[in-house]
Structure formats: structure tokens, C-alpha cells
Amino acid sequence: MTTTPQPDAAVAPASDRDAFRAAPLDEQSRTRLAENGLEYRRVEVGDDGFSSWLQVTARGFQDGERSDEQIAAARERSGYRRVTGVFDPAAPMADAPAATIASWLGELSVPGGRAIPSAAISAVTVSPTHRRRGIARAMLEGELRTAHAAGIPMAMLTVSESTLYGRYGFAPAAAAAAWRIETRRATWIGPRPEGRVDFISRERLRELLPVLHDRSRRRVPGEIDVPGGHWDNFAGTRPDAEKAGDKRAVHYTDASGEVRGLAVYTVRENHDDFTKATVNVGYLLAETDDAYAALWRFLLELDLVAEVQASELAADEPLLWMIADQRAATVTLTDHQYVRILDVPRALETRRYPVAATVLLDVSDPLGLAGGRFLLEVGAEGAARVTTLPEGETREGAITVTLGIQELSAVYLGGVSLATLAAARRVQSGDIETAARVFGWHTAPRLSIWY
């Protein structure tokens, strides 16, 4: 049989998403900005001001001016977002914000096949005419306080500048790998599964992507529920998509005919040597090991292709062990998925752990949102119970770990070791080896998109 498309999955009750989107702006940030002559305002996607907000956001990321068609498409796919701007009434273009930010209530996959509600933050820009006025701090702290007040236990973002977000408690928790593979050197030695790879239309790809992603995302710590507009970007099905016809889509069906994997790629021709084209993998989604192997084999054995490029892959891709010459692959790691815990007990009780132990976490938080002393008791099945302890109280036999909220956020998805942070003098513990095993996980976290 074949997979039947379903609507993009909702990850939280609509009432929760709507409540966060409509939540009032943080009064502390509003006051701070007003003292500098600035106005902190929500921007409704349906209002005229959204086009100015969008143009400023595009400029902040070095993009060109948006056309009317692009603005209309963005308006149509942005209804889920909480859109905010900081305005300067004294500026020549007072109706255009001097700074922007957007957020929404999403879901983050965590170790153990579980997920936690998270405030996703994006579109953070400050005009170069308004730097060094505390605007970014007011916006980010305002979003974090709003999410905390709404009972959202986690915040997350991907970043353009990696040095900006640690001061707010965010930490890089899932790295991204970019690959360049010389196909002639690689030589496939991996599995050759039954089933088949076939070309499909971009429209069919768009139908299948959210279905397959929702079936598989909770198995990979770091993945999130993906807003529908992102799938349109990958598939080239947005009405304002450029060069959409360059995208080629395939799916893998297993021996029973079930769709288990999808890939979309483009080919860049080499006009000096037509046997040396470059393939760029825009997105590869595999629900099973067989789908993973079949799709990568297909891509690496394409005719007239000398190099395959892909990004936003995991730090421990099995692909490295499916090619004869590992040096055929150049792999570059970079920070990617940042997370920030807002509710320590709820966050720690949501994920699962590989070993049983009792750990006393002494957590500091410069924003005063999630600090305290927390007793983490992990049972034999990997589930945890967290108790908040008064200052100075201890528990006999517990491993004490002293750290900041940034460090706890870094290790939360299992991709950063507490032992590594201890060696960097970011964490203190009398038994760091055991503590590191508690927070480890057998699968490296991954996030396959930017947002």
C-alpha cells in the first residue's frame, strides 16, 4: 500500500498555540524600551504593518526587498507566528520597525521518543541604526518571560550569530554536519535493500513530507514539528518559489509498497566537464534504515555526478560506514539547534535516561527563570522524578552537580557530555563520570531544518 497524506500534524492544542500567540507583551521589556523612546508592539499578520515588518526582517538577514507576491505568500503561511517589532517614532520611516522578532509554540523531540512543548524563536533582527541600545536584550528576555509565564517549559532557536544567545541561557545542544562527497572515491558498500526508489512530483513530495516527518521525528532528539511553509520551501510549491523546476524528488517504498523515505535534490551542471556535475541534497527524510540506505545509494550513484553535497545532517551519520573510502567525505560540524530550559522539573521529567541514578542539580540562572536546587531520581526504566529542594538541603548518596542553566540546556538532548563541560570548567561535580552517563544518549541529536 502507499502512504495516505494527512494534514500537517498539530503538536499542541490549538487553544495553547492561540493563547501564546495572543499573550500580552512583557511589561518589563516594554518599560525598558519606552525609557529609550522606543515602542514595543505586536504586529498582526493580517494588518498592513506586516509588510513593513517583513521587509525589515529580510533586510536584517541581508536579503533583497520582498515583492508583493512574496509578501502575500509570507502572510498566508505566517498565521501561526507571534510577530513583534520595536518601533522608533522619531525615525523617518516610523511605520517600519527598527527591530523584529517572531515566535510560536512548537514541539521539541527529546531522548526516549518523547517531546516537550517549546517556544520557537526566529526572525531576530536589529537595524544597524539602532545597535547598542538594549533592543535585542529586551526582545529576547521579553519572549522568554512571556513563554515562562505561559507555562512553556522550553525555548529553542537556530542562530546566524553564535555568540549572541548564551547570555540569555541558550546553549548549542545539537550540532549540524555539512557533507561534501566525492562520488568516484566513495564506492557504495552499504546495504542494498529490497523496495524501490522512484521519481515523484513536487506536489506529491509536499503531500508526503509532513506525514513521514511526523511519524519519525520523535525518534530523533532535537527535531521539531515543522511549520507547513517550510515544506513548501523544500518542495518548491510556494507560489513565489524561484527555480522550483530545478528540484527533483524521489521516494523509497519498501517491499510492501509503503513509502518510507523521501529526498529532494538539485543538480548543478559543470560546463567544463559534463561528467562532473554537483548534486545538492535539499532534504532527505528516512523513516527506516532501509529507506536511508536506498536513498543515499541512489544519490551517490547518479550518472555524470562528481560531488554530492548535503547539510543539516547528524554528527554521527551511518553513511560514513556505507562508503568504501571515508576520506571521500569532507564533514564539517557547526552549532545548530540551541535550546533553553525554562522549567527544570518538567524538562527533566519529560526525557528519558540510560542509567539509574540520583543527581542533585544546583542550577544558576542569570535571568531568574529556572534556577534552584533539583533532585533528579532516575529509575531502572529510565523515567525520572524531580523534586525541588530548599537552599542548603542535600540528599545522602546523591551526586551533586553545580552548573548554570546554559550548561544544563547544552546536555539536555544528550549530544553534549557533562564530562566535556567539566573539563572546560563549566560544570563542577564530585562524580562527573557517572553524572555524564546519566545525561548521555545513544543517538546524537539532530535538527534537519533552519527556522
C-alpha positions in Angstrom: 0.0 0.0 0.0 1.1 3.7 -0.2 1.1 6.3 2.5 -2.1 8.4 2.5 -1.3 12.1 3.1 -2.8 13.7 6.2 -3.0 17.4 7.2 0.1 18.8 8.8 0.1 17.5 12.4 -0.8 19.8 15.2 1.6 19.4 18.1 -0.2 21.2 20.8 -3.9 22.0 21.4 -5.0 24.9 19.2 -6.0 26.8 22.3 -2.5 26.7 23.7 -1.0 27.9 20.5 -3.5 30.6 20.1 -3.0 31.7 23.8 0.7 32.0 23.3 0.3 33.9 20.1 -2.1 36.4 21.7 -0.2 36.7 25.0 0.4 40.3 26.1 3.9 41.8 25.6 6.2 41.6 28.5 5.8 44.7 30.6 9.4 44.8 31.9 10.7 44.9 28.3 8.1 47.4 27.2 9.1 49.8 30.1 12.8 49.4 29.3 12.3 50.2 25.6 10.0 53.1 26.4 12.7 54.7 28.6 14.8 54.9 25.4 12.0 56.4 23.3 11.0 53.2 21.6 7.7 51.4 21.2 7.3 47.6 21.7 4.4 46.4 19.6 2.7 43.3 18.3 2.2 43.1 14.6 -0.8 41.3 13.3 -0.1 39.2 10.2 -3.3 40.4 8.5 -2.6 44.1 9.0 -0.8 46.5 6.7 2.1 46.8 9.1 3.2 43.2 8.4 4.6 44.0 5.0 7.0 46.6 6.6 7.9 44.1 9.3 8.7 41.5 6.7 10.8 43.9 4.6 12.9 44.9 7.7 13.4 41.2 8.6 14.6 40.4 5.1 17.0 43.4 5.2 18.3 42.2 8.6 19.3 38.9 7.0 20.9 40.6 4.0 18.1 39.5 1.7 16.6 41.7 -1.0 13.3 43.6 -0.9 10.3 41.3 -1.0 7.8 41.5 -3.9 4.1 41.9 -3.4 3.8 38.2 -4.4 6.3 37.2 -1.7 4.6 39.3 0.9 1.3 37.7 0.1 2.8 34.2 0.3 4.5 35.0 3.6 1.3 36.5 5.1 -0.6 33.3 4.1 1.9 31.0 5.9 2.7 33.1 8.9 -0.6 32.9 10.8 0.9 30.6 13.4 3.5 33.1 14.5 3.6 35.7 17.2 5.1 38.7 15.4 6.6 41.6 17.3 8.5 44.8 16.4 10.3 47.6 18.1 9.4 51.0 16.6 11.1 54.4 16.7 8.6 57.2 16.5 11.4 59.7 15.6 12.6 57.7 12.6 11.9 59.0 9.1 10.0 55.7 8.4 8.3 55.4 11.8 5.9 52.7 10.5 8.8 50.3 9.8 10.2 48.6 12.9 13.8 49.1 14.0 13.9 45.5 15.2 11.9 42.3 14.7 11.3 39.0 16.4 8.8 36.2 15.9 7.9 33.1 17.9 5.4 30.3 18.1 4.5 27.3 20.3 6.1 24.2 18.8 7.4 20.8 20.0 10.9 19.6 20.6 11.9 15.9 20.4 13.9 14.7 23.4 15.7 11.4 24.3 13.4 8.5 24.8 11.0 9.1 21.9 9.2 11.8 23.7 8.6 15.5 23.0 8.2 18.7 25.0 6.3 22.0 24.2 8.8 24.7 23.2 8.7 28.3 22.3 10.5 28.5 18.9 12.1 31.9 18.3 13.1 33.3 14.9 13.4 36.4 12.8 15.6 38.3 15.4 17.0 41.4 13.7 18.1 44.9 14.9 18.7 47.6 12.4 22.3 48.8 12.3 20.9 52.3 13.0 19.7 51.1 16.4 22.5 48.9 17.8 23.8 49.2 21.3 20.5 50.3 22.8 19.5 47.1 24.5 16.8 46.3 22.0 17.8 42.7 21.3 18.0 42.0 25.0 14.6 43.5 25.7 13.0 41.4 22.9 14.7 38.1 23.8 14.2 38.4 27.5 10.6 39.5 26.8 9.9 36.4 24.7 11.4 34.2 27.4 9.5 35.7 30.2 6.3 35.5 28.2 6.9 31.8 27.4 7.7 31.2 31.1 4.6 32.9 32.3 2.5 30.8 29.8 3.9 27.6 31.4 6.0 26.6 28.4 9.0 24.6 29.7 11.5 25.1 26.9 12.6 27.7 24.3 14.6 26.9 21.1 16.1 28.7 18.1 18.7 28.4 15.3 21.1 31.2 15.0 23.0 33.3 12.5 25.5 34.6 15.0 26.5 32.0 17.6 27.9 34.5 20.2 24.7 36.3 20.9 22.4 33.9 22.8 24.4 32.4 25.7 23.8 35.4 27.8 20.1 34.5 27.7 20.7 30.9 28.8 20.6 29.3 25.3 23.1 26.6 24.5 24.1 24.7 21.4 22.6 21.3 22.0 22.5 19.6 18.6 25.3 20.1 16.0 24.8 20.0 12.3 27.1 18.3 9.8 27.7 19.5 6.3 29.0 16.9 3.8 30.9 17.0 0.5 31.3 13.6 -1.0 33.5 12.7 -4.0 31.3 10.1 -5.6 34.1 8.3 -7.6 36.1 7.7 -4.4 33.1 6.8 -2.2 32.0 3.5 -3.7 28.9 2.1 -2.1 29.4 -0.8 0.3 26.3 -0.4 2.4 23.1 -2.4 2.3 21.1 -2.8 -0.9 17.5 -3.1 0.5 14.5 -4.5 -1.3 12.0 -2.0 -2.4 12.4 0.7 -4.9 13.3 4.4 -5.5 11.1 6.3 -7.9 10.7 9.9 -9.0 7.6 11.7 -7.8 6.2 15.2 -8.5 7.0 18.1 -6.2 3.3 18.3 -5.3 3.3 14.7 -4.2 6.5 15.3 -2.2 4.8 18.2 -0.4 1.9 15.9 0.5 4.2 13.2 1.9 6.8 15.3 3.8 4.7 16.2 6.8 3.2 12.7 7.1 6.6 11.0 7.1 8.3 13.6 9.3 5.5 13.4 11.9 5.8 9.6 12.0 9.5 9.7 12.6 10.6 12.9 14.3 10.2 11.8 17.9 12.8 9.1 17.4 15.5 11.8 16.9 16.3 14.2 19.8 16.5 17.8 18.5 13.9 17.5 15.7 10.9 19.8 15.9 7.4 19.8 14.4 7.9 21.7 11.1 5.5 24.5 10.1 3.9 23.9 6.7 5.6 26.8 5.0 9.0 25.0 5.4 7.7 22.0 3.5 6.7 24.4 0.7 10.2 25.7 0.7 11.7 22.3 0.3 9.3 21.1 -2.3 9.2 24.4 -4.3 5.4 24.5 -4.1 5.2 28.1 -2.8 3.6 30.4 -5.3 6.6 32.7 -5.2 9.2 29.9 -5.3 12.2 30.7 -7.5 13.8 28.0 -9.7 11.3 25.4 -8.4 11.6 23.4 -11.6 15.2 22.6 -10.7 14.1 20.4 -7.8 13.9 16.7 -8.3 12.0 14.5 -5.9 12.1 10.8 -5.2 10.6 8.4 -2.7 11.5 5.0 -1.4 8.8 2.4 -1.0 9.6 -0.8 0.9 8.7 -4.3 -0.3 5.1 -3.9 0.8 4.7 -0.7 -1.2 4.7 1.6 1.9 6.5 5.0 1.5 9.4 5.0 4.0 11.7 7.7 2.6 11.8 10.9 0.6 14.6 13.1 -0.9 14.7 16.3 -2.9 17.8 17.5 -4.7 19.1 19.8 -7.4 21.9 19.3 -10.0 24.4 22.0 -10.9 26.0 21.2 -14.3 29.7 21.6 -14.8 30.1 23.2 -18.2 33.8 22.5 -18.4 33.2 18.7 -17.9 29.7 17.3 -18.2 30.7 14.2 -16.2 31.4 16.3 -13.1 28.0 17.8 -12.0 27.3 18.6 -8.4 24.2 17.4 -6.6 22.9 19.3 -3.6 20.6 17.4 -1.3 17.9 19.8 -0.1 16.3 17.4 2.2 16.4 13.7 2.9 13.9 12.0 5.2 14.1 8.3 6.1 11.7 6.5 8.4 13.7 3.2 8.3 17.3 2.1 7.9 16.4 0.6 4.5 15.0 3.9 3.3 18.1 5.7 4.5 20.4 3.3 2.7 18.4 3.1 -0.5 18.1 6.9 -0.9 21.8 7.6 -0.2 22.9 4.9 -2.6 20.7 6.4 -5.3 22.2 9.8 -4.8 25.8 8.6 -4.7 25.4 6.6 -7.9 23.8 9.2 -10.0 25.3 9.4 -13.5 27.5 12.3 -14.5 27.9 13.5 -10.9 31.3 14.1 -9.3 30.2 15.5 -5.9 27.2 15.2 -3.6 26.6 18.0 -1.0 24.3 17.9 1.9 23.8 19.9 5.1 21.9 19.8 8.4 22.9 16.1 8.9 23.6 14.4 12.2 27.0 14.3 13.8 27.1 10.5 13.6 25.6 9.7 10.1 25.6 6.0 9.3 26.5 7.0 5.8 30.2 7.2 6.8 30.2 3.4 7.2 28.4 2.8 4.0 31.1 4.1 1.7 34.4 2.3 0.9 36.6 5.4 1.3 35.7 7.5 4.3 38.1 10.2 3.1 35.8 10.7 0.1 33.6 12.6 2.5 34.6 16.0 3.9 32.4 16.6 7.0 32.2 20.0 8.8 30.4 20.3 12.1 28.8 23.5 13.4 26.4 24.6 16.2 22.8 24.5 15.0 19.9 23.8 17.4 20.0 25.9 20.5 17.7 25.2 23.5 17.0 27.0 26.8 15.2 25.3 29.7 12.5 27.4 31.3 11.1 24.8 33.7 13.7 22.4 35.0 11.5 19.8 36.7 9.2 19.5 33.7 12.0 19.4 31.2 14.0 16.7 33.1 10.9 14.6 33.7 10.0 14.6 30.0 13.1 13.0 28.7 14.4 9.5 29.4 17.9 8.4 30.8 20.2 5.5 30.0 21.1 4.6 33.6 19.5 4.8 37.0 21.0 7.3 39.5 20.2 10.1 41.9 21.6 13.5 41.0 21.3 16.8 42.8 21.5 19.7 40.4 22.4 23.1 41.7 21.4 25.4 38.9 22.0 29.1 38.5 20.0 31.2 36.0 21.1 34.9 35.3 17.5 35.7 34.2 16.0 34.2 37.4 13.6 32.0 35.5 14.7 28.4 36.2 17.4 28.4 38.8 17.3 26.4 42.0 18.2 23.0 43.5 16.6 20.0 41.9 16.8 16.3 42.9 16.7 14.1 39.8 15.9 10.5 40.7 16.1 8.1 37.6 14.6 4.7 38.0 15.6 1.4 36.3 13.3 2.1 33.3 14.9 5.4 32.6 12.0 7.6 33.8 12.8 10.4 36.2 11.2 12.2 39.1 12.3 15.7 40.0 11.9 17.3 43.4 12.7 21.0 44.1 14.8 21.3 47.3 15.3 24.3 49.6 18.6 26.1 49.6 21.2 24.1 51.5 19.3 20.9 51.6 21.1 17.8 50.4 20.3 14.1 50.0 22.6 11.3 51.1 24.0 9.3 48.2 23.1 11.9 45.5 25.7 13.0 43.0 25.9 16.8 43.2 26.4 18.8 40.0 26.8 22.5 40.1 26.1 24.3 36.8 24.3 27.1 35.0 21.1 26.9 33.0 23.1 27.2 29.8 25.2 24.1 30.7 22.1 22.1 31.7 20.4 23.1 28.4 23.5 22.0 26.5 23.4 18.5 27.8 19.7 18.1 27.8 19.4 16.5 24.4 22.2 14.0 25.1 24.7 15.4 22.5 27.0 17.3 24.8 28.8 15.5 27.6 28.8 16.8 31.2 32.4 15.4 31.4 33.4 17.7 28.5 31.8 20.7 30.2 33.6 19.8 33.5 36.9 19.6 31.7 36.1 23.1 30.3 35.5 24.2 33.9 31.8 24.9 33.1 30.5 22.3 35.5 31.6 21.0 38.9 30.8 17.6 40.4 32.5 15.0 42.7 31.5 12.2 40.3 31.3 13.7 36.8 31.8 10.3 35.1 28.5 8.9 36.5 26.7 12.2 36.0 27.8 12.3 32.4 26.5 8.8 31.8 23.1 9.8 33.2 22.7 12.6 30.7 24.1 10.8 27.7 22.1 9.2 24.9 22.9 6.6 22.3 21.8 8.7 19.4 23.3 12.1 18.6 20.6 14.8 18.4 19.9 16.4 15.1 17.8 19.2 13.6 17.2 18.8 9.8 15.9 22.4 9.2 16.6 26.1 9.9 13.8 28.2 11.4 
